[in-house]
Amino acid sequence: MVTRTVLAASLPGESWPVWLALLVPLTAAVMLGVGSRTRDGIGRRAALAISVGAATLALVGVVGTALAHQTVDQPWAPALGIRLHLALDGLSWPPALVACLASLAAALVVGRDDGNDADGNEAGLHALHLLLLEASLVTLMARDVLLLVIALAGVVLPVWAIAFDRSAGQREDRRRTASRVSGSLGSGVVLATAGALVLTSAAGTSSLDRFSAGLVGAPRSEVLAGTVLITLATVLLVPLVPGHTWWTGLVAAAPAATRVIVAGGVLPLGGYLAARLLALPVIHAAGVGPWLAAVAALTMAWAGLAAFAQPNLARLLALAGMVHGAGAVLGVAAGGRLGVQAGALALAVAGLVGTTAFTVLAALERSWGTTRVDHTREALRLGQPRLGRLVVGGLAAVGAVPGTVAFWPVVWGGLALLSEGRRAWWTWPLGVGFAVGLVMLLAVAVRVISLVWASGWTVAMDPTSTVELPRPVPDASGALRWAALLLVSAVIVLGLLPGPLARIADAAATAVLGGA
Amino acid sequence: MSDLLAIGPAALPALAAVLVLLVDALVPGARSRLAVLAVAAAGLAGGLGLALVRTAQGGWRQALPGPGGVSLWVTGPLASGLVLVVLVAAVLAVALAVPERDARWTARPGPALALLLAVVAGAVTAICAGDLITLTVGAVLTVLPCVALVGLRRGERALAATLALLSTAVTALAALVLGVAVWYAATGSLLLAAAPGAEHRPLHVLGFALVLVGLAFMASAVPGHDWTSPAFLGAPAPVLVLLTVVPRAAVVGSALALLPSLDYLGLGPVNVIAVVALAGLLLGNAMALRQIECSRLLAWVSVAQSGWMLLPLAGGPLAGGPQSAEVLLVVTLALASVITVLGGLALAGEVSLRRLTLPGLRGLARRAPVLGTVLSAGALTLAGLPPLTVGMVAKVAAVQPVLQQPGRWWVAVGAVVGFALGVGVTIRWLRFLWDRPTASSSGVEPMPLTRPVPRVHLVVAILLAGLLAAASLAPQLVLGLVGIG
């Protein structure tokens, strides 16, 4: 009877976009994972085709789900009251779309040199990336709090596996990186699960549709305990200081493609968790918001300052990503409709900017063979003009330069902090942290553009010189160039369209706070 | 309604145990092995068939009428599910015994099979007991054959394991019997359904605590966990499957029958369960983090899982039964898959199970992808880490009833720490399995697989991993099969 009910409810019917978005990446991941372990393995082109195909179909599924407002709602673990309730709303569809784009970009970035060990092939890495996409999409689609945290836990194993098996360095280095990643992400997930359990117990339901109403009148101590746990999880998952070491360590060692999918598909999940739960008025009233906002502002200032002196572009972009992520959390923690709008917009934008920046970095790394800027090389504007333009565009977005999409969340965030009724004493130091972080990001972008685009050795050197110059490196080309170009174009075009962004932000706030 | 068929799942294995001994004594030579295997399989199949029918029927059944019209044998939907778990575990144990190279299983498997069937009969009796005497008989019948099964193996380590098991067993059974006596003194009745007199509350709680200590031993729960590590080091894979699953199912079944009669005492007595559960999952996981030998690691993981299994019962006398059974089922599937793979590897490497170490299994997932994947699936389920979501569903199930009681934050905090430690244990395990198959920094070479892994082990392992995967996609599909949830 139970089996028949579940099977009947599982038939695709009109909800096919939801199933397309969820089943295709999972199936492709299993195919690639199993195939990579067979004797002959899966060829490079076949693995790429499967991975790109799966990410594209997932993208189609996400768009279809969002446009047609498709929903799946059926019992999943009835004994626990968990339902397989999946849908996309104003808050979740932008990061879901970005996750699919990140997966697509990551598939194109995967290369022979990306930590593919002797006995494996690229199919295994594609499989792990698709598992990350799967976990990300289920987390974003879940309309049940417990299902959300269970799906969120799905990111731990693939990220650990990549850090352990595919990252750079000796065995001990890889082990250390993997331990740090699994420890931090695992702790974040455990805290999120515990917080979700406490809050669902207080609310009497795990359904997001009834969650806010259920928490009204719940014991304050339980709401506070759940809020503190979710806040701690947010610090580890976004990440904010001091829970950020796993992210900077992973970025320094992980394959270029993994940086792309983690930046676009995994990091936004921490901010999403905060926006989905901590922004609820009942939870916000618990009073933890100012503390989280303070940590976020501190993160913005610290990461911005640390990024300025960073010679490794991968680490630099990791720190810049922390500034963007912390900006999203700051908006959410500030509370109110304007704060949630700013936070939600920053959440999606941080993912898109992270995806773009790391895709461009992958193209740069493929040309240079390193992510460090402190080596002798030709100026990009002279030797690799196509790559140079991509780098300038990507860094402009990272620096939240006006005219790029990253500029608007900054405006919104500033307005949220300065808005009427929000002039509590604690907003001023937060404003300082916010401003320092953003100014430093702009400075970082300008510095790096001048270092890699404008400076370097020139071909006009003395032809009689005996100094051996590095061999010329190729300009960006192929699918990776087009992917990077598409993403850079997107961050610029969206930056010129504040109207649609305003509608996205408003829809997100409505999804969290209701129409009021 | 009295239903004698309800006792079939215990009676048929018991009858088969006697027949196995008779056949073993009367049938000479090589034919004896096949004959006893056939009789044992028939006994288990009969019991399994009846249990499946009972599970499909649902509802409550009673048998063996006692004084005052109260039945001594009661099976509800949950008890039927637990009986099914016991019988399936026994079938798995018999299947794994077929390729076992130990002479006790291959040359003359009669005594071992008879003991195995006795354990099954005892566990089913304990699960369905309607009174304390039947429960005690069931417990004794479960425990003592387990001791004998571990002792069947020759060698110093087996002897040490048997002695450890026996000494703890005797102490625990003594506590159980004393608890039954105190319970009787407090309530004036041995029936589990009898309402006790309110004036003897402290005595009633004492009786309950003593019974719990007796049962804690069977479930490897702290403080009755002492036997686990030596027994796991001394037992072959089929016995390990039995030891990890059957006594636990008996304990959950007994606890479900005992707790409702404590309802009038409020949350006091279940605080004892909360402490026992937390101690188990914290100590078990903390110790498992340090183990190198697979058997010891498995033993401590098993202690931790007992804690998870008991945790839902800390939600109150009338809460947490289905959740506890759910955790038991998931843990059973996961531990059975791990033991099946380790048993197969021991046979393929021509070593005993206790000689398997984590450094020896380095790179297993690359050398033997199927076995490595199944082992990883089992480990992930035990930790509660997706993509096998069923493990995490079980953890949520374990904590949910506790959180529904006010003032139980300390249990939740302990559970969170235990969860984090469990994730650490599994990640450490996976690190060895998915590493490159080269010598470790200390020079330990990966264990060579000199022979192919027995087909039975491969089939059972894949089947169990498939069940875990199915349960992860749709938990209700699998849990509903055994009437749980």
Interface residues (C-beta under 8 A of the other chain):
Chain A: V2 T3 V6 S10 R37 P75 W76 A77 P78 A79 L80 I82 D117 D119 L131 E134 A135 L146 I150 A151 A153 G154 V156 L157 W160 A161 F164 D165 R171 E172 R175 A178 S179 S182 G183 G186 S187 V190 L191 T193 A194 L197 V198 S201 P219 A225
Chain B: P322 Q323 E326 R366 P369 T373 L380 G384 L385 P386 P387 T389 M392 V393 K395 V396 A397 V399 Q400 L403 Q404 P406 W409 A412 A415 V416 F419 A420 V423 G424 I427 L430 R431 W434 D435 R436 S441 A474 P475 Q476 L477 L479 G480 I484 G485
